[in-house]
Amino acid sequence: MKTLIIYASHHHGNTEKLVKHMAENYDIELFNAEKEDKVDYDGYDLIGFASGMDFGKFYPQVTDLAEKLPAGKKVFALYTCGMDSSNYGRQIEEIAAHTDCKYLGKFGCKGYDTYGPWKLIGGINKAHPSESEMADACAFYESISK
Ligand SMILES: Cc1cc2nc3c(=O)[nH]c(=O)nc-3n(C[C@H](O)[C@H](O)[C@H](O)COP(=O)(O)O)c2cc1C
């Protein structure tokens, strides 16, 4: 099964750290949606969409490409965030539903965050994603790509 992860990671590179770790350990290709905007989905069975959370949403560069998914693909969501919520990932689940793709689930973890007041205290979640969170992301990937 060939896998592509489309990502954007402009706050602190937290999501990029996570997806690069996964790509080092599995046969996964990465597509940086902040550098390119035309993706060829041909040949990929499994597509991941990965982003930092931005007021509860994935970065638009990522969701714009998700909206162009051809029907029939298997899809998953990855995110890093300041404070987790069970709603994160739902946006990708909804896009998968209306593009006739199959949503396999989500993995999210903490990411270094210096937004707004957090900046005054030097940020929160320093050193996240951690080694253990990245191992959990790999376990998630293994569970959906069998
Ligand atoms: C403008 C802005 C909005 C954010 N909104 C949220 C949010 O709604 N929920 C959350 O948990 N984290 C939020 N964060 C924290 C980021 O999602 C978190 O730092 C994430 O790891 C950034 O990922 P990146 O470095 O890959 O861009 C926000 C950060 C910024 C700068």
The ligand as an SDF file (V2000), in Angstrom:
LIG
                    3D

 31 33  0  0  0  0  0  0  0  0999 V2000
   -3.1110   31.3220   15.5040 C   0  0  0  0  0  0  0  0  0  0  0  0
   -3.0280   30.0190   16.2690 C   0  0  0  0  0  0  0  0  0  0  0  0
   -4.2280   29.3370   16.5570 C   0  0  0  0  0  0  0  0  0  0  0  0
   -4.1780   28.1280   17.2620 C   0  0  0  0  0  0  0  0  0  0  0  0
   -5.3610   27.4830   17.5280 N   0  0  0  0  0  0  0  0  0  0  0  0
   -5.3410   26.3380   18.2560 C   0  0  0  0  0  0  0  0  0  0  0  0
   -6.5490   25.6560   18.5650 C   0  0  0  0  0  0  0  0  0  0  0  0
   -7.6430   26.0410   18.1600 O   0  0  0  0  0  0  0  0  0  0  0  0
   -6.4710   24.5600   19.3290 N   0  0  0  0  0  0  0  0  0  0  0  0
   -5.2790   24.0650   19.7970 C   0  0  0  0  0  0  0  0  0  0  0  0
   -5.2800   23.0570   20.4970 O   0  0  0  0  0  0  0  0  0  0  0  0
   -4.1170   24.6590   19.4750 N   0  0  0  0  0  0  0  0  0  0  0  0
   -4.1120   25.7850   18.7300 C   0  0  0  0  0  0  0  0  0  0  0  0
   -2.9360   26.4130   18.4010 N   0  0  0  0  0  0  0  0  0  0  0  0
   -1.6630   25.7290   18.7540 C   0  0  0  0  0  0  0  0  0  0  0  0
   -1.1140   24.9570   17.5310 C   0  0  0  0  0  0  0  0  0  0  0  0
   -2.1070   24.1330   16.9540 O   0  0  0  0  0  0  0  0  0  0  0  0
    0.0650   24.0590   17.9550 C   0  0  0  0  0  0  0  0  0  0  0  0
    1.1430   24.8430   18.4230 O   0  0  0  0  0  0  0  0  0  0  0  0
    0.5170   23.1900   16.7910 C   0  0  0  0  0  0  0  0  0  0  0  0
    1.4000   22.2050   17.2650 O   0  0  0  0  0  0  0  0  0  0  0  0
    1.2050   23.9810   15.6940 C   0  0  0  0  0  0  0  0  0  0  0  0
    1.5930   23.0830   14.7060 O   0  0  0  0  0  0  0  0  0  0  0  0
    2.7260   23.4310   13.6250 P   0  0  0  0  0  0  0  0  0  0  0  0
    3.9840   23.8320   14.3460 O   0  0  0  0  0  0  0  0  0  0  0  0
    2.8900   22.1530   12.8600 O   0  0  0  0  0  0  0  0  0  0  0  0
    2.1810   24.5170   12.7500 O   0  0  0  0  0  0  0  0  0  0  0  0
   -2.9350   27.6040   17.6970 C   0  0  0  0  0  0  0  0  0  0  0  0
   -1.7550   28.3130   17.4160 C   0  0  0  0  0  0  0  0  0  0  0  0
   -1.7900   29.4880   16.7120 C   0  0  0  0  0  0  0  0  0  0  0  0
   -0.5100   30.2330   16.4160 C   0  0  0  0  0  0  0  0  0  0  0  0
  1  2  1  0
  2  3  1  0
  2 30  2  0
  3  4  2  0
  4  5  1  0
  4 28  1  0
  5  6  2  0
  6  7  1  0
  6 13  1  0
  7  8  2  0
  7  9  1  0
  9 10  1  0
 10 11  2  0
 10 12  1  0
 12 13  2  0
 13 14  1  0
 14 15  1  0
 14 28  1  0
 15 16  1  0
 16 17  1  0
 16 18  1  0
 18 19  1  0
 18 20  1  0
 20 21  1  0
 20 22  1  0
 22 23  1  0
 23 24  1  0
 24 25  2  0
 24 26  1  0
 24 27  1  0
 28 29  2  0
 29 30  1  0
 30 31  1  0
M  END
$$$$
